[in-house]
């Protein structure tokens, strides 16, 4: 149903960042500055712009929205539950839990446009607009708690949450921007993906996953095996039409968000561990997305 090579450019950007960081003069200090640029400027603009332009006609697609939000909430609950495993390093868990439920919205929009056209993009944009705030709050909470930082202060000052809420407010108020401003925002947002993915590669330490292989495997299993099955189950339970079911299953099967590494690194978490998870998740997505969609088609 879909081409697994669509994920290859993202994986290659991560690899390019790793090669540049290790074999050129553009080493870690430069990439640490790039991480700050992505976290405090580029990703917030991208999120704001994406949410502002997402059509929020929830009344028309309430069942679809329930399936998407339900999938995310299951992922959050299961990821948090792993904290109770014996011997789990709490800092590493706080850093990596987000990778089990966050999703790569760039890949989501690119794939759904190929699969279902403009209508699919509208449905996916609705799921992104609803779930990004939930995922960002759920990602910040364990990091803030583990770091001894006041949760609400961290939530209120987190640029990803601020930009998402600002985008929702602007969307609901019907705010529009003149063409020069809209184009500028779009171009700033477009810079977030390549720089963010290369920063992931620059911070990659493959050995970091070896420090907690069971925990890493559990996060990746949730993201690429459990949540796709949850999406398939909810689509069947709620009796969604075929196209909407495909949208939900694609949403449930996405690789984790590339900004997960940036968030962990900036909040004092285990950035190397998260970078490894993001890289492996992107690779697994090339297999798990087609497999989940094929399973949905077979069950239908």
Residue pairs with C-beta under 8 A, 6 or more apart in sequence:
1 115
1 246
1 290
1 293
1 294
1 297
2 111
2 114
2 115
2 250
2 289
2 290
2 293
3 114
4 286
4 287
4 289
4 290
5 286
6 107
6 110
6 111
6 114
7 107
7 255
7 282
7 283
7 285
7 286
7 289
8 286
10 104
10 106
10 107
10 197
10 255
10 258
10 282
11 279
11 282
11 283
11 286
13 193
13 194
13 197
13 198
13 201
14 197
14 198
14 200
14 201
14 204
14 278
14 279
14 282
15 201
16 198
16 201
17 31
17 197
17 198
17 199
17 200
17 201
17 202
17 204
18 201
18 202
18 204
19 201
20 26
20 198
20 201
20 202
21 27
21 28
21 31
21 201
21 202
21 203
28 202
28 203
31 198
31 199
31 202
31 203
34 195
34 198
34 199
34 202
35 199
35 203
35 262
35 265
35 266
36 266
37 195
38 192
38 195
38 196
38 199
38 259
38 262
39 159
39 160
39 259
39 262
39 263
39 266
40 159
41 188
42 188
42 189
42 191
42 192
42 195
42 196
43 159
43 160
43 163
43 192
43 196
43 259
43 262
44 159
44 160
44 162
44 163
45 163
45 185
45 188
45 189
45 192
46 188
46 189
46 190
46 192
46 193
47 132
47 160
47 163
47 164
47 167
48 163
48 164
48 166
48 167
48 170
48 185
49 167
49 185
49 186
49 189
50 105
50 125
50 128
50 129
50 167
50 189
51 128
51 129
51 132
51 163
51 164
51 167
51 168
51 170
51 171
52 167
52 170
52 171
52 175
53 125
53 171
54 125
54 126
54 128
54 129
54 171
55 122
55 125
55 126
56 126
56 129
56 168
56 171
56 172
57 126
58 65
58 126
58 130
61 123
61 126
61 244
63 238
63 240
63 244
64 123
64 126
64 127
64 240
64 244
64 247
64 248
65 126
65 127
65 130
66 234
66 238
67 231
67 234
67 235
67 238
67 240
67 248
68 126
68 127
68 130
68 131
68 248
68 251
68 252
69 127
69 130
69 131
69 134
70 230
70 234
71 227
71 230
71 231
71 234
71 248
71 251
71 252
72 101
72 131
72 134
72 135
73 134
74 226
74 227
74 230
75 100
75 101
75 222
75 223
75 226
75 227
75 230
76 101
76 134
76 135
76 138
78 100
78 222
78 226
79 97
79 98
79 100
79 101
79 219
79 222
80 97
80 142
82 88
82 93
82 97
82 100
82 215
82 218
82 219
83 90
83 93
83 97
83 142
85 214
85 215
85 218
88 212
88 215
89 211
89 212
89 215
90 146
91 146
91 269
91 270
92 211
92 212
92 215
92 270
92 273
93 142
93 215
94 142
94 143
94 145
94 146
94 147
94 269
95 143
95 264
95 269
95 270
95 271
95 273
95 274
96 215
96 216
96 219
96 264
96 270
96 273
96 274
96 277
97 138
97 139
97 142
97 219
98 135
98 138
98 139
98 256
98 257
98 260
98 263
98 264
98 274
99 219
99 220
99 223
99 256
99 257
99 260
99 274
99 277
99 278
99 281
100 218
100 219
100 220
100 222
100 223
100 227
100 256
101 135
101 138
101 222
101 223
101 227
102 135
102 139
102 256
102 257
102 259
102 260
103 131
103 135
103 251
103 254
103 255
103 256
103 257
104 254
104 255
104 256
104 257
104 258
104 282
104 285
105 128
105 132
105 257
106 193
107 254
107 255
107 285
108 124
108 127
108 128
108 250
108 251
108 254
109 121
109 124
109 125
109 128
111 250
111 289
112 120
112 121
112 123
112 124
112 247
112 250
113 120
113 121
115 246
115 250
115 293
116 123
116 243
116 246
116 247
119 243
120 243
120 246
120 247
123 243
123 244
123 247
124 247
124 250
124 251
127 247
127 248
127 251
129 167
129 168
129 171
132 164
133 161
133 164
133 165
133 168
135 257
136 158
136 160
136 161
136 164
137 155
137 161
139 260
139 263
140 151
140 154
140 155
140 158
140 161
140 263
140 267
141 151
141 155
143 154
143 263
143 264
143 267
143 268
143 269
144 150
144 151
144 154
144 155
144 267
145 151
146 269
147 267
147 268
147 269
149 267
154 267
155 161
156 162
160 259
160 263
176 182
177 185
193 258
196 258
196 259
196 262
197 258
199 261
199 262
200 258
200 261
200 262
200 275
200 278
200 279
201 275
201 279
203 261
203 265
203 271
203 272
203 275
204 272
204 275
204 276
204 279
205 272
205 275
205 276
206 276
208 270
208 272
208 273
208 275
208 276
209 216
209 273
209 276
209 277
209 280
211 273
212 273
216 273
216 276
216 277
216 280
219 277
220 277
220 280
220 281
220 284
223 255
223 256
223 281
223 284
224 253
224 255
224 281
224 284
224 285
224 288
225 288
227 252
227 253
228 249
228 252
228 253
228 288
228 291
228 292
228 295
230 252
231 248
231 249
231 251
231 252
231 253
231 292
232 245
232 249
232 252
232 292
232 295
232 296
232 299
234 248
235 244
235 245
235 248
235 249
235 296
236 245
236 299
240 248
242 300
245 296
245 300
246 293
246 296
249 292
249 293
249 296
250 289
250 292
250 293
252 292
253 285
253 288
253 289
253 292
253 293
254 285
254 289
255 278
255 281
255 282
255 284
255 285
256 277
256 278
256 281
256 282
257 278
258 278
258 282
260 274
260 277
260 278
261 271
261 274
261 275
261 278
263 269
264 270
264 271
264 273
264 274
265 271
265 274
